[in-house]
């Protein structure tokens, strides 16, 4: 059995690696070709070229490499057509992957599967209809996505979110973390201002100001900031003048990050999948986010949902306070943090429901995804 797999960024490589493990478990005779990172290569795939060529964010970064990316799209599509695999699986990175799929469909009858449904429930719903022209089957991370993909004309299976397969710090890990940093029984506040330079630049100062009333009300509280690798130096610079000196966890200390997530009494986090990481360890949260003026204007006009927090969406509640765009102001954020510290149990049911709906306690998402691919091969 031959499968061609394409991933264009580290998160896709992680999904792809787990999927390939599942495929090997179910079909030991499987062979892989494609493009991917170290996790996918560990499953026996030789990447056609380094995956990081595709890990490009933003117009300013894409434009200088536009013609090179066009060549790579044609090159990969040609390789797929020549290989005649039983299925082509593309993982996220729609700007690259769906263009490859289009060329493949124009020239062959090779089955196409896309892993990670587009967020048509949030904005730009017509993307699903456009995608259905080149994709036969979608693997969805959220339980409310299959009906939307099916309505657009594609088969779709919910296979679980990868967050449910992440390693969670134990009580012993948390105790060791507190001891190592002399934290005692002090209240712990986790601050997560993002992983990209633009996010950290816009949010770090506001996060620091929002913490001020919390520290005033809880003078012994400690603030912990796990740093993302690309912005670690920037985080150190922008948190230097916060009302309390934060404990910074290096990007090279994943165990420390995991323990900090589980140890925290409350988290102030940028919007994104981090809300699911917090829900997985039962840490209540406040979500805040801002973007540049033009993006805010465009997205606010196109947004189809009244919350962008994934815990709120999956649990079908609105218990996690969020402050987005013009509402991303220190005073209301600080008040919400104080409220959550006072009543941390208010979010517990929603977090537990979220994790249950995402597949916690069930079959690993990678294996579920592999089973879904194989079960529908003859559709």
Buried (B, 14 or more C-beta within 10 A) or exposed (E): BEBBBBBBBBBBBBBBBBBBBBBBBBBEEBEBBBBBBEBBBEBEBEBBEEBEBBBBEEEEEEEEEEEEBEEBBEBBBBBBBEBEBBBBBBBBBBEBBBBBBBBBBEEBEBBBBBBBBBBBBBBBBEBBEBBBEBBBBBBBBBBBBBEBBBBBEBBBBBBBBBBBBEEBBEEEBBEBBBEEBEBEEBBBBBBBBBBBEBBBBBBBBBBBBBBBBBBEBBEEBBBBBBBBEEBBEBBEEBBEEBBBEBBBBEBEBEEBBBBBBBBBBBBBBBBBEBBBBBBBBBBBBBBBBBBEEEEBEEBEEEBEEEBBBBBBBBBEBBBBBBBBBEEBBBEBBBBBBBBBBEEBEBBEEBBBBBBBBBBBEEBBBBBBBBBBBBEBEEE
